[in-house]
Amino acid sequence: MSGFVYSEKPIEIVEGDGPYLYDDNGDEYLDMGASYACVPLGHGHDSVTDAITTQLSDLTYVQGSYPVAVRSQLYETLGNVAPGGIEKVWLCNSGTEANEAALKFARAATGNTKIIATVRGFHGRTMGALSTTWKDKYKDPYEPLLENVEFVQYGDVDAITTAIDGNTAAVIVEPVQGEGGINPASPNFMKAIREATTEAGAALILDEVQTGLGRTGKLWACERIDVVPDILTSAKGLGNGLPIGATLCRDWIAEEYGDHASTFSGNPLISAAAEATISTITDEDLPIHAAEIGTYLQKQLEAELGDRVRDIRGEGLMVGIEVKRGANRILQELAMNHRVLALPAGRTVVRLLPPLIIDKNHADHVVDALGKIID
Ligand SMILES: *Cc1c(COP(=O)(O)O)cnc(C)c1O
């Protein structure tokens, strides 16, 4: 048998250490995509390895209805770091599931059905989350999807405040669009959504699956714009490479969420990984480090690439370089000739989401490589 969803790359990765990956020949690659933002602490971080190794010998799984100390500890840690006013959490296994729950909870808590999403937004691939994802390519083969989803232009205050009405269950939006090309939202746009949803009794869902956990220079990107959502979703880097998602909710959502569950929710092994990941990010002030290195990286990119590219944008260590020719060829050259792994965001954007632990030398390395490739 063979897998069929992923087209496999021509490199076999056998080991990871910090910001580096190693292939079966022992060649070293700088992982400037953190494998889709999934390893904010870098590969094989001791704090996570120790936490899961200890938990592994005690208990890997028991059904979610039994309390376990490590999950309680994770709840407490999440409670300490969640934006003020967000007190409840539902744990699951991935980003799409965190959003799926958010959409369900919003419908149950509001009694409304309409969901508003944004052009170029990405929220996952299960049927509900997929219905709020913009790209037709991801949706067409599976239609019909959820009814009553309306897309508005990302950043258009008038359009979104007009769309939010008395039948709106939720607005789901990324504080910085990732997959859609690294597009930071203006604070005005976010504040307008916050005001209009509050007024209409609708839920504001902020999808921080990619922006969260320190990447944009704050633990949560919404702290940068001073907006607290009703529901905040997290995943990707939350377990530093182990599968976990979280739907963080205000009380009014959690009080009437309907009926929801998932077998592996909050399982002890993965809870240990997430607990260690969040604690390390906050104990080591990695959001501040991400802000500093991110600013340095963007400055160096601008100095090196200048008008050879269309745009350089982002927040902290979530950086997009809009190029004049296809991003994929550049990514291929980066990997093969310079041993740097990065990501696309659409056809024309090279996306950098490095581990938060990188230093200036790592930033210089990718800037130098891109300078040689892009003419
Ligand atoms: C990756 C991503 C998702 C989906 O997460 P999965 O774990 O792949 O299901 C949802 N929202 C955003 C913003 C993402 O970047």
The ligand as an SDF file (V2000), in Angstrom:
LIG
                    3D

 15 15  0  0  0  0  0  0  0  0999 V2000
   -3.1640   24.8950    9.8170 C   0  0  0  0  0  0  0  0  0  0  0  0
   -4.3090   25.7500   10.1590 C   0  0  0  0  0  0  0  0  0  0  0  0
   -5.5570   25.1970   10.4790 C   0  0  0  0  0  0  0  0  0  0  0  0
   -5.8220   23.7080   10.4130 C   0  0  0  0  0  0  0  0  0  0  0  0
   -5.0720   23.0040   11.3480 O   0  0  0  0  0  0  0  0  0  0  0  0
   -4.9390   21.3910   11.1900 P   0  0  0  0  0  0  0  0  0  0  0  0
   -4.2400   20.9880   12.4560 O   0  0  0  0  0  0  0  0  0  0  0  0
   -4.1370   21.1460    9.9610 O   0  0  0  0  0  0  0  0  0  0  0  0
   -6.3040   20.8500   11.0880 O   0  0  0  0  0  0  0  0  0  0  0  0
   -6.5690   26.0560   10.8380 C   0  0  0  0  0  0  0  0  0  0  0  0
   -6.3840   27.3870   10.8770 N   0  0  0  0  0  0  0  0  0  0  0  0
   -5.1970   27.9610   10.5870 C   0  0  0  0  0  0  0  0  0  0  0  0
   -5.0560   29.4360   10.6810 C   0  0  0  0  0  0  0  0  0  0  0  0
   -4.1270   27.1660   10.2100 C   0  0  0  0  0  0  0  0  0  0  0  0
   -2.9580   27.7280    9.8940 O   0  0  0  0  0  0  0  0  0  0  0  0
  1  2  1  0
  2  3  1  0
  2 14  2  0
  3  4  1  0
  3 10  2  0
  4  5  1  0
  5  6  1  0
  6  7  2  0
  6  8  1  0
  6  9  1  0
 10 11  1  0
 11 12  2  0
 12 13  1  0
 12 14  1  0
 14 15  1  0
M  END
$$$$
